[in-house]
């Protein structure tokens, strides 16, 4: 087992060392799922072609080398279908900006699942950011502030889902009651420390490794293989359901209530239809100072509950502090 750390020159030397040891086959993997330029794997392609080689989580541009990787399209579609199954129709996607197969595959899966459900694709619901928590945090705030109605989010990676988790706290949204979102990768360091637990799509690491080894062993028994396109095997990415996705609660509809939309993070009170996923604003009262305001909300308690609405009020003071307190409407 050799680790080149992505250094092309070191990679070349290590492959030469493998040939000196007369290996029967080579399993080449990449840290990221990327398109591998064949000449970057080794500078003597004829030597490499003389040894059975299979790529893991990567592929050759000319498809002349067998590979095993995740089915990114299926994985993206699986994530979006889970949100659709819970009743969402307005689903945002925070994608990555790196030019790797995963960003194109997961976006294709996102669009495929929406089309299957008869939902029109909306380019404004897709954001492309670097795969970091901070970038996803900013993208999530933008998508949530622009939403005219209930929105769920699909994240390119679990690390980005953590940013969405942080962004939900900005306007005081509860997960999953007010906001549902789903990640991708099933990274233990992230899902183990996130509450409620992150629903995500897993990369089939074990299965890919097993299939790659099986392909190498199969090729060692067929040394006279014909040149040309080789097998490119893609394995399904399974859903891992935890607790960050739930069906949206039904909002109370009443002609008596004056509904308004409040953007808590910026302190703006704007007339509209929906305040948040589980509350309808029924009154806004300007305070004496221009930078302070108050609002009251009616929160549905659910069918058969008495009273049917639970009231609470809040304000944003001149110092920017948010305060809430119970109050009868």
Residue pairs with C-beta under 8 A, 6 or more apart in sequence:
2 14
2 17
2 18
4 10
4 11
4 14
6 31
8 40
11 40
11 41
11 42
12 42
12 43
15 26
15 41
15 42
15 48
16 44
18 26
19 47
19 51
23 51
24 51
24 52
24 220
25 51
25 52
25 53
25 54
25 216
25 217
25 219
25 220
26 48
26 51
26 52
26 53
26 54
26 216
27 53
27 54
27 56
27 212
27 213
27 216
28 36
28 41
28 53
28 54
28 55
28 56
28 58
29 55
29 56
29 57
29 58
29 212
30 36
30 55
30 56
30 57
30 58
32 57
32 100
33 57
33 58
33 69
33 70
33 72
33 100
33 101
33 102
34 58
34 100
34 101
35 58
35 59
35 60
35 61
35 100
35 101
36 55
36 58
36 59
36 60
36 61
37 60
37 61
38 45
38 60
38 61
38 62
38 64
38 65
39 45
41 48
41 60
42 48
49 227
52 216
52 219
52 220
52 223
53 65
53 66
53 216
53 219
54 65
54 66
54 67
54 68
54 212
54 215
54 216
54 219
55 65
55 66
55 67
55 68
55 69
55 212
56 67
56 68
56 69
56 208
56 209
56 212
57 68
57 69
57 70
57 208
58 67
58 69
59 65
59 67
59 69
59 101
59 232
60 67
63 229
63 230
63 232
64 227
64 228
64 229
64 230
65 230
66 215
66 219
66 230
66 231
66 232
66 233
67 230
67 231
67 232
67 233
68 208
68 211
68 212
68 215
68 233
68 234
68 235
69 101
69 208
69 232
69 233
69 234
69 235
70 102
70 203
70 204
70 208
70 234
70 235
70 237
71 105
71 234
71 235
71 236
71 237
72 101
72 102
72 104
72 105
72 106
72 108
72 109
72 237
73 105
73 106
73 108
73 109
73 112
74 109
74 234
74 236
74 237
75 105
75 106
75 109
75 184
75 201
75 203
75 236
75 237
76 105
76 106
76 107
76 108
76 109
76 110
76 112
76 113
76 154
76 184
76 201
77 109
77 110
77 112
77 113
77 116
78 109
78 113
78 201
78 237
78 238
78 239
79 106
79 109
79 110
79 113
79 154
79 182
79 184
79 200
79 201
79 239
80 91
80 93
80 109
80 110
80 113
80 114
80 154
81 113
81 116
81 117
82 182
82 199
82 239
82 241
82 245
83 91
83 152
83 154
83 180
83 182
83 245
84 91
84 113
84 114
84 117
84 119
86 152
86 180
86 245
86 246
86 247
86 248
87 247
87 248
88 150
88 151
88 152
88 180
88 248
89 117
89 119
90 122
90 125
90 147
90 149
90 150
90 151
90 152
91 110
91 114
91 119
91 125
91 151
91 152
91 153
91 154
92 125
92 126
92 127
92 143
92 147
92 151
92 152
92 153
92 154
93 107
93 110
93 125
93 126
93 127
93 153
93 154
93 155
93 156
94 127
94 129
94 136
94 139
94 140
94 143
94 153
94 154
94 155
94 156
94 160
94 163
94 164
95 103
95 106
95 107
95 126
95 127
95 128
95 129
95 156
96 102
96 103
96 128
96 129
96 130
96 131
96 156
96 157
96 160
97 103
97 128
97 129
97 130
98 130
98 131
102 156
103 128
103 156
106 156
106 184
107 126
110 126
110 154
111 121
114 120
114 121
115 121
124 146
125 143
125 151
127 139
127 142
127 143
129 135
129 136
129 138
129 139
129 160
131 156
131 157
131 159
131 160
132 159
132 160
132 163
133 159
133 160
133 162
133 163
133 166
134 163
135 160
135 163
136 155
136 159
136 160
136 161
136 162
136 163
136 164
136 167
137 163
137 164
137 166
137 167
138 163
138 167
139 163
140 153
140 163
140 164
140 167
140 168
141 167
141 170
141 265
143 151
143 153
144 151
144 167
144 171
144 173
144 179
145 263
145 265
145 266
148 272
148 273
148 274
149 273
149 274
150 248
150 274
150 277
151 179
152 179
152 180
152 181
152 182
152 245
153 164
153 179
153 180
153 181
153 182
154 181
154 182
154 184
155 161
155 163
155 164
155 181
155 182
155 183
155 184
156 184
157 183
157 184
157 185
157 187
158 183
158 184
158 185
158 186
158 187
158 190
158 191
158 198
158 200
159 185
159 187
159 190
160 183
161 181
161 182
161 183
161 184
161 190
161 194
161 198
161 200
161 244
162 190
162 194
164 179
164 181
165 175
165 181
165 194
165 198
165 244
168 174
168 175
168 178
168 179
170 264
170 265
171 263
171 264
171 265
171 276
172 264
172 276
172 322
173 179
173 276
173 277
174 278
175 181
175 196
175 244
176 196
176 243
176 244
176 245
176 246
177 246
177 249
177 277
177 278
178 276
178 277
178 278
179 277
180 244
180 245
180 246
180 248
181 199
181 244
181 245
182 198
182 199
182 200
182 201
182 244
182 245
183 190
183 191
183 198
183 199
183 200
183 201
183 244
184 200
184 201
184 203
184 237
185 200
185 201
185 202
185 203
186 200
186 201
186 202
186 203
186 240
190 198
191 197
191 198
191 200
191 240
191 242
194 244
196 242
196 243
196 244
197 242
197 243
197 244
198 242
198 243
198 244
199 239
199 240
199 241
199 242
199 243
199 244
199 245
200 239
200 240
200 242
201 237
201 238
201 239
201 240
202 237
202 238
202 239
202 240
203 237
204 235
204 236
204 237
204 238
207 235
208 235
211 233
211 235
215 231
215 233
219 225
248 277
249 277
249 278
249 300
249 302
250 300
251 274
251 278
251 280
251 300
252 280
252 298
252 300
252 308
252 309
257 280
257 282
257 298
258 282
258 283
259 272
259 273
259 274
259 275
259 280
259 281
259 282
260 269
260 270
260 271
260 272
260 275
260 281
260 282
260 283
260 284
260 295
261 270
261 271
261 272
261 273
261 274
261 275
261 281
262 268
262 269
262 270
262 275
262 276
262 281
262 284
262 295
263 269
263 270
264 314
264 316
264 322
267 291
267 293
267 316
267 320
269 284
269 293
269 295
274 280
275 281
275 297
278 299
278 300
279 297
279 298
279 299
279 300
280 297
280 298
280 300
281 295
281 296
281 297
282 296
282 297
282 298
282 329
283 295
283 296
283 329
284 293
284 294
284 295
284 296
285 293
285 294
285 295
285 296
286 293
286 294
287 293
287 294
287 315
289 318
291 316
291 317
291 318
292 315
292 316
292 317
292 318
293 315
293 316
294 313
294 314
294 315
295 313
295 314
295 315
296 311
296 312
296 313
296 314
296 327
296 329
297 311
297 312
297 313
297 314
298 309
298 310
298 311
298 329
299 309
299 310
299 311
299 312
300 308
300 309
301 307
301 308
301 309
301 310
309 329
311 326
311 327
311 328
311 329
312 324
312 325
312 326
312 327
313 324
313 325
313 326
313 327
314 322
314 323
314 324
314 325
315 322
315 323
316 322
316 323
317 323
